Amino acid sequence: MLIRPAEAADLARMLELNNAAVPAVNELTADEMAWFLDVSHCCLVAELPGSTAVRPMALLVGLDGPGVPYESANYGWFAERYERFLYVDRVVVEPSVYRLGVGRAFYEIFAQSANGHTHLCAEVNTVPRNDRSLAFHDALGFEALGEFSGEGPVETAAKVVMMYARPLG
């Protein structure tokens, strides 16, 4: 697997990967994906070398925190708790390359970019439930900090996430 920084030429494929993964991640427009590429601290794609059509099979969008003008309740939750953090906004891996270590490699590369950041932060859906991602974050040593819904009470929300953090450094 070749992991490299995402480029503008990858945007259409990144959008395709992202939107195929809904509801594990939120659907995006082309403009929103381009915005993420512009403001990200770390935006990566993974390709499978040797295939006839080399194209991204996975992506990670990582943001610096706090300070990005991002209207996300989840990002804001971490910004209220940490002075300096790295935030995994989304990771999408095409099912055909599951279990090849792409997610772990993405997280390692992103964590290596820490410069004064104290935590690597992410959230994972519990409603609708994303068991694969919950197990992944547990296996990587993330601490589950509790459930959160930017929509209101967790008990009645259509979308609920588990907030995760792992110390850096």
Secondary structure by P-SEA (a helix, b strand, c coil): cbbbbbcccaaaaaaaaaaaaccccccccaaaaaaaaacccccbbbbbcccccccccbbbbbbcccccccccaaaaaaaacccbbbbcccccccccccccaaaaaaaaaaaaacccccccccccccccccaaaaaaaaaacccccbbbbcccccccccbbbbbbbbbcc
